[in-house]
């Protein structure tokens, strides 16, 4: 299995598919999830979201989707929606809905129909979230 995005790639096989030549017969086969990449990624995501997302909502009044957009946009003067769609892993229709909510909150603004820019308020909140 390969996870790829641009030049970044993570390659891993399911532990049951990998036969190690140094395998010890006393190894615990029931403990395969400790080395299973998809499980480890999900566990990391769960721990991260459990701590961060409530804090984002309470302290900054932003959703996880809004946070991902601000985090990607904060260092750019402007960004095209088509580029941002891949960066935040959100379909364009959903991204536009989220962007419209963010415009209403004063976090971002449209430069034109396909380009977004972070406002001063958005910059301030993005810095608070670091």
C-alpha positions as CSV (number, residue, x, y, z in Angstrom):
1,X,0.0,0.0,0.0
2,X,1.4,3.4,-0.9
3,X,0.1,6.8,0.3
4,X,1.3,9.4,-2.0
5,X,0.8,13.2,-2.4
6,X,3.1,15.0,-4.7
7,X,6.7,14.1,-3.9
8,X,5.8,12.7,-0.5
9,X,5.1,9.0,-0.3
10,X,4.6,6.5,2.5
11,X,4.9,2.8,1.6
12,X,3.8,0.0,3.9
13,X,2.4,-3.5,3.7
14,X,-0.1,-5.0,6.1
15,X,1.9,-6.8,8.8
16,X,0.4,-10.2,7.9
17,X,1.8,-9.9,4.4
18,X,5.3,-9.3,5.6
19,X,7.4,-12.3,6.4
20,X,10.6,-11.3,8.3
21,X,13.6,-13.6,8.0
22,X,14.5,-12.7,11.5
23,X,11.1,-13.5,12.9
24,X,11.0,-15.1,16.3
25,X,8.5,-17.9,16.8
26,X,7.8,-16.4,20.3
27,X,6.5,-13.2,18.7
28,X,2.9,-12.3,19.6
29,X,0.9,-12.5,16.3
30,X,-2.1,-10.8,18.0
31,X,0.0,-7.6,18.4
32,X,0.2,-6.8,14.7
33,X,-1.7,-3.5,15.0
34,X,1.4,-2.0,16.8
35,X,3.1,-2.0,13.4
36,X,0.1,-1.4,11.1
37,X,0.4,2.0,9.5
38,X,-3.3,2.6,9.0
39,X,-4.0,1.8,12.6
40,X,-1.2,4.1,13.8
41,X,-2.4,6.9,11.6
42,X,-5.9,6.6,12.9
43,X,-4.8,6.4,16.5
44,X,-2.6,9.6,16.0
45,X,-5.5,11.4,14.4
46,X,-7.9,10.4,17.2
47,X,-5.5,11.7,19.9
48,X,-4.8,14.9,18.0
49,X,-8.4,15.7,17.3
50,X,-9.6,14.9,20.9
51,X,-7.2,17.5,22.3
52,X,-7.2,20.1,19.5
53,X,-10.7,20.4,18.1
54,X,-12.5,21.4,21.3
55,X,-9.8,24.0,22.0
56,X,-10.2,25.4,18.4
57,X,-13.9,25.8,18.8
58,X,-13.8,27.2,22.4
59,X,-10.9,29.6,22.1
60,X,-10.9,30.6,18.4
61,X,-14.5,29.8,17.3
62,X,-13.3,27.8,14.3
63,X,-14.2,24.4,13.0
64,X,-11.5,21.8,12.1
65,X,-12.2,22.5,8.4
66,X,-11.7,26.2,8.9
67,X,-8.5,25.6,10.9
68,X,-7.1,23.5,8.1
69,X,-7.9,26.2,5.6
70,X,-6.4,29.0,7.7
71,X,-3.3,27.0,8.5
72,X,-2.7,26.5,4.7
73,X,-3.4,30.1,3.8
74,X,-1.7,32.0,6.6
75,X,1.6,32.4,4.8
76,X,0.2,33.0,1.3
77,X,-0.9,36.4,0.0
78,X,-3.7,34.6,-1.8
79,X,-4.5,31.1,-3.0
80,X,-6.7,29.6,-5.7
81,X,-9.6,27.4,-4.5
82,X,-8.5,24.6,-6.9
83,X,-5.0,24.5,-5.2
84,X,-6.6,24.7,-1.7
85,X,-8.9,21.8,-2.4
86,X,-6.0,19.4,-2.6
87,X,-4.2,20.9,0.4
88,X,-7.1,20.6,2.8
89,X,-8.5,17.3,1.4
90,X,-11.9,18.7,0.9
91,X,-14.0,18.6,-2.3
92,X,-14.5,22.0,-4.0
93,X,-18.2,22.3,-3.2
94,X,-17.6,21.6,0.5
95,X,-14.6,24.0,0.5
96,X,-16.7,26.8,-1.0
97,X,-19.3,26.3,1.6
98,X,-16.7,26.4,4.4
99,X,-15.1,29.4,2.7
100,X,-18.4,31.2,2.6
101,X,-18.8,30.6,6.4
102,X,-15.3,32.0,6.9
103,X,-16.1,35.1,4.8
104,X,-19.2,35.7,7.1
105,X,-16.9,35.3,10.2
106,X,-14.4,37.8,8.6
107,X,-11.6,35.3,8.5
108,X,-11.0,35.3,4.7
109,X,-12.2,37.2,1.7
110,X,-12.6,36.5,-2.0
111,X,-10.2,38.3,-4.3
112,X,-12.2,37.0,-7.2
113,X,-14.5,34.0,-7.6
114,X,-11.6,31.5,-7.6
115,X,-9.1,33.1,-5.2
116,X,-9.1,33.6,-1.5
117,X,-7.1,35.8,0.9
118,X,-6.8,35.8,4.7
119,X,-8.0,38.9,6.4
120,X,-6.2,40.6,9.4
121,X,-8.7,38.9,11.7
122,X,-7.9,35.5,10.1
123,X,-4.2,36.2,10.5
124,X,-4.7,37.0,14.2
125,X,-6.6,33.8,14.8
126,X,-4.2,31.7,12.9
127,X,-1.3,33.0,15.1
128,X,-3.4,32.2,18.2
129,X,-3.8,28.6,17.0
130,X,-0.1,27.9,16.6
